[in-house]
Amino acid sequence: MRLAIPVVAFLLIVPLAACNKPQDANAEDHAMHTEESPAGDDATPAAAADSTLPASGDEAKARLASSPRHGEWAMVGTGAGDSTRVWVVYPERSDKAPVVVVIHEIFGLSPWIRSVADQLAAEGFIAIAPDLLTKYNIPGSPLEPDADSARAAIAELTPAETNRQLDAVAKWGMALPAALPTYGVVGFCWGGSASFNHATHAPDLGAAVVYYGTSPRSEALANVRAPVLGLYGGNDARVNATIPAADSTMRALGKSYRPEIFEGAGHGFLRQQAGANGANMAATRAAWPATVNFLRDNLK
């Protein structure tokens, strides 16, 4: 089933700010997270939009509205009588493409996450952004999910339920006529934690990219088969405190985990590109090409 959403509706979307929680966080932990300003007192004036980078939060609506790529809504059966809404964007290429599943933040499938999917399609991937909160009927969905409602619902979402949806979406994506039978995941904040967690679950995963998400417990890392790229802001102590244990455990297990910490950048730097006195933009300019190259290298 496909949902017809007029392109002009994008003009009504309001971007939400970044946030993160580990996959096994409880409801009380989630309740502590609130929206952040896209650019705080340490923001620098935004530079002219660079079409080789994802849009920042305040550029997402315009970037989506002007995209030359084909994006559409679809519903994917995820078992147990359930289904998940997805936003899928196709690259402009004549051959088959690998699939990348884009995992949203704690605020749900926002316009910014869909604009990231669009940018991945510009790089040659079939990008699929699932609404992992579909069954909760978040007010404003699919175009503008309410932040508070999404945050409350995501506190009820278990890692097992998240992985069940991601498994089904990946399988659906790889069965598309234009797709290769290989997929990766990239997630942001809460979705970054979900991306790393999915790597501990999915034996057929080709690559996982973690943007400022917490690491799984060390005992779960023995199950990781896919290479993992972690991208973190230097000013993100809570998240970064989980890196050393993951790094040492993955090394001891002979598994591929490459953490990169961008000094001076804050949590959510890819969305808040004008923040941290230029450090967020510097991190964005380094992290995004690393993401694209990592996915290309591992999703043959």
C-alpha positions in Angstrom: 0.0 0.0 0.0 1.3 3.4 -0.9 0.3 6.7 0.8 -0.1 9.7 -1.5 1.5 12.8 0.1 1.6 16.0 -2.0 5.0 17.4 -2.3 3.7 20.9 -1.4 2.9 19.5 2.0 6.6 19.6 2.8 6.3 23.4 3.2 4.2 22.8 6.3 6.8 20.7 8.1 8.6 22.1 11.2 12.0 20.5 11.9 12.7 19.0 15.3 16.0 18.9 17.2 18.3 16.0 17.8 18.3 13.7 20.8 19.6 10.3 21.8 19.0 7.5 24.2 20.4 4.0 24.4 18.2 1.2 23.1 17.5 -0.3 26.5 16.7 3.0 28.2 13.6 3.1 30.4 10.7 5.5 30.2 12.1 7.8 33.0 15.4 8.2 31.1 13.5 9.1 27.9 11.4 11.6 29.7 14.5 13.5 30.6 15.2 14.4 27.0 13.8 17.6 25.6 14.0 19.4 22.4 17.2 21.5 21.8 17.5 24.7 19.8 18.9 24.0 16.3 21.6 26.6 17.0 22.4 27.9 20.4 24.3 30.9 21.6 27.5 29.4 20.1 26.1 29.2 16.7 27.8 30.7 13.7 26.0 32.1 10.6 25.0 29.3 8.3 27.1 29.1 5.2 25.6 28.6 1.7 24.0 25.2 1.4 26.4 22.6 0.2 24.5 20.1 -2.0 27.1 17.4 -1.3 26.2 17.4 2.4 22.9 16.6 4.1 20.7 19.6 4.9 20.8 21.1 8.4 17.6 21.0 10.4 16.4 24.4 9.1 17.2 23.5 5.5 15.4 20.1 5.4 12.0 21.3 4.1 13.5 23.2 1.2 15.9 20.5 0.3 13.1 17.9 0.2 10.8 20.2 -1.9 13.5 20.8 -4.5 15.0 17.3 -4.7 15.0 15.8 -8.3 15.0 12.3 -6.9 11.9 10.1 -6.6 10.7 9.6 -3.0 7.5 7.9 -2.0 5.6 6.4 1.0 4.9 2.7 1.4 3.7 0.3 4.1 5.8 -2.7 4.9 4.4 -5.8 6.7 6.5 -6.4 9.8 4.8 -9.6 11.2 2.3 -10.2 14.0 -0.3 -8.3 12.0 1.8 -5.2 12.2 3.1 -2.8 9.5 5.6 0.0 9.3 5.4 3.2 7.3 8.5 3.9 5.3 9.9 6.8 3.2 11.9 5.4 0.3 14.1 7.5 -2.0 15.6 6.1 -5.2 19.0 7.1 -6.7 19.3 8.3 -10.2 21.3 5.4 -11.7 20.7 2.7 -14.3 22.1 -0.3 -12.4 21.0 -1.9 -9.1 21.8 -0.1 -5.9 22.5 -1.3 -2.3 20.0 -0.4 0.4 20.6 1.8 3.4 18.0 1.9 6.2 18.0 5.3 8.0 17.0 5.1 11.7 15.3 8.2 13.1 16.0 10.0 16.3 13.9 10.0 19.5 11.5 12.5 17.9 10.4 10.1 15.2 10.6 10.2 11.4 11.1 14.0 11.0 11.6 15.9 7.8 15.3 16.1 8.6 15.7 12.3 8.7 13.9 12.1 5.3 16.3 14.7 3.9 19.2 12.6 5.1 17.6 9.7 3.2 17.4 11.9 0.1 21.1 12.8 0.4 22.0 9.1 0.6 20.0 8.5 -2.6 22.0 11.3 -4.2 25.1 9.2 -3.3 23.7 6.2 -5.2 21.9 4.2 -2.5 18.3 3.2 -2.2 17.5 4.9 1.1 14.7 3.8 3.3 13.6 5.7 6.4 11.2 3.7 8.5 8.7 5.2 10.9 9.4 2.9 13.8 6.5 4.5 15.7 3.9 3.8 13.0 1.6 1.8 15.3 1.4 4.6 17.8 -0.3 7.0 15.4 1.8 9.9 16.5 -0.1 13.2 15.9 1.1 15.0 12.8 2.5 11.8 11.2 3.8 11.2 8.7 4.9 14.7 7.7 5.3 16.3 11.1 5.3 13.9 14.1 4.7 15.6 17.4 7.9 15.6 19.4 6.5 15.0 22.8 4.2 12.2 21.6 7.1 10.6 19.8 9.4 10.8 22.8 6.8 9.2 25.0 6.1 6.4 22.5 9.7 5.6 21.9 10.1 4.9 25.6 7.8 1.9 25.0 9.7 0.6 22.0 11.8 -2.4 22.9 15.1 -3.4 21.1 13.4 -6.6 20.0 10.5 -4.7 18.4 12.9 -2.2 16.8 15.0 -5.0 15.3 11.9 -6.9 14.1 10.8 -3.8 12.1 14.4 -3.1 10.8 14.6 -6.8 9.7 11.4 -6.6 7.7 12.2 -3.2 6.2 15.6 -4.4 5.1 14.2 -7.5 3.6 11.5 -5.5 1.8 14.1 -3.1 0.5 16.4 -5.7 -0.8 13.5 -7.3 -2.7 12.8 -4.1 -4.7 13.5 -4.5 -8.4 16.1 -1.8 -8.3 18.0 -3.1 -5.3 21.0 -5.3 -4.7 20.7 -8.0 -2.0 22.8 -6.1 0.5 22.0 -3.5 3.2 23.5 -1.2 5.8 22.0 0.9 8.5 22.8 4.5 9.7 21.2 6.0 12.7 21.2 9.3 14.6 21.1 9.8 18.4 18.5 7.3 19.6 18.8 5.8 16.1 22.5 5.7 16.4 22.1 3.4 19.4 19.6 1.4 17.5 22.0 1.1 14.6 24.8 -0.4 16.8 22.3 -2.6 18.5 21.0 -3.9 15.2 24.6 -4.9 14.4 24.5 -7.2 17.4 21.3 -8.8 16.1 21.5 -9.1 12.3 24.0 -11.6 10.8 23.3 -10.4 7.2 23.9 -6.7 7.9 26.6 -5.3 5.6 27.6 -2.1 7.5 26.4 0.0 10.5 27.0 3.7 10.9 26.5 5.2 14.4 26.0 8.9 14.7 26.4 10.0 18.4 24.6 6.9 19.8 25.5 4.9 22.8 27.2 1.5 22.5 25.6 -1.8 23.3 26.7 -3.8 26.4 30.0 -5.5 25.9 28.6 -9.0 26.2 26.4 -8.3 23.1 29.3 -7.3 20.9 30.4 -10.9 20.3 27.4 -11.2 17.9 28.5 -8.3 15.7 29.5 -9.4 12.1 29.3 -6.2 10.2 31.9 -3.4 10.3 30.8 -0.5 12.5 31.7 3.2 12.0 31.1 5.5 15.0 30.9 9.3 14.6 30.8 11.4 17.7 31.0 15.0 18.9 33.8 15.8 21.3 31.4 17.6 23.6 29.1 14.7 24.2 30.4 13.1 27.5 27.4 10.8 28.2 27.5 9.1 24.8 31.3 9.1 24.5 31.7 7.4 27.9 30.4 4.2 26.2 33.1 4.3 23.4 36.1 2.9 25.3 34.5 -0.4 26.4 33.1 -1.0 22.9 36.4 -0.2 21.3 38.4 -2.5 23.6 35.9 -5.3 23.4 35.6 -5.2 19.6 39.4 -5.1 19.3 39.7 -8.1 21.6 37.1 -10.0 19.5 38.9 -9.1 16.2 35.9 -7.1 15.0 35.8 -3.9 13.0 34.8 -0.8 14.9 36.1 2.6 13.9 35.2 5.4 16.3 35.9 9.0 15.2 35.5 11.9 17.7 35.3 15.4 16.3 36.8 17.8 18.8 34.6 20.8 19.7 31.5 19.4 18.0 28.4 18.8 20.0 25.7 16.1 20.2 23.6 16.2 17.0 26.2 18.0 15.0 25.0 16.8 11.6 21.6 18.4 12.1 22.8 21.5 14.1 25.5 22.4 11.6 25.7 26.1 12.5 26.4 25.3 16.2 29.6 25.1 18.3 31.4 28.0 16.7 32.0 26.2 13.4 33.0 22.9 15.0 29.7 21.2 14.1 30.2 22.1 10.4 33.8 20.9 10.5 32.5 17.6 11.9 29.8 17.4 9.3 32.3 18.0 6.5 34.5 15.1 7.8 31.8 12.7 8.9 29.5 12.7 5.9 32.2 11.7 3.3 33.4 9.1 5.8 29.9 7.7 6.0 29.4 7.5 2.2 32.8 5.9 1.6 32.3 3.4 4.4 28.9 2.3 3.0 30.3 2.1 -0.5 33.2 0.0 0.6 31.1 -2.5 2.6 27.9 -2.7 0.5 29.3 -4.2 -2.7 
